[in-house]
């Protein structure tokens, strides 16, 4: 059960962040969507740690990439994009007050939190253009030190996936949502896999928050699929964050 989440709104230079998508985000609309997102997290029972926007880092609203949280430990990442590496300092300061154990990924290792998907006691670590093998090995060692197993999924050949969690989400009950491009490893094959409907692959980046699954608004077939499986869902509009290659999971660190 999650009780807290760390969030940071987009800054005035949000549109200057890294993206492969077309279209300029509307800052005012992005701020409104972020407020709605925070309201939904509170509705799910979470207390929020709200950090101020940091205009030094246009991508700073995507706080998920800066840390991996497990139990009473936090692993501060070393993001794959050089322009994002300064984001971790304020995140580390905020988490240091809340955790007994704080680890850091060291160069030459790189890790983005968006490449790390927890399934109960096991972590799937995506090796991508942002998370390299050295970083994945360091993270696996940290996780192992806290009693968790892990395995790697190499998505470097998956052109549509920026991060592993761009195409996979754990719903609990040994069930994943996946997009077809995600390689099905031996470890992943041991779970029930629900394919995201064609044309609604973006919605695979959903998040389960306690008893509710948050889904991106505008993907009715995906939402219906989850509801048919018995999940309560809440739709949240993330259209402006999608323009910056972001989604629901990217916008918070939940613990």
Secondary structure, DSSP 8 states (H G I E B T S, - for coil): ---EEEEE---TTGGGS---SSS---HHHHHHHHHHHHHHHHHTT-EEEEE---TT-TTTT-GGGGEEEETTEEEE---SSGGGGGGHHHHHHHHHTT-SEEEE--TT----GGGEEEETTEEEEEE-SSS-HHHHHHHHHHHHHTT-EEEEEE-TT-TT-SSGGGSEEEEETTEEEE-TTS---TTGGGSEEEE--TT-GGGG--EEETTEEEEETT-HHHHHHHHHTT-EEEEE--HHHHTTT--TGGG-EE-
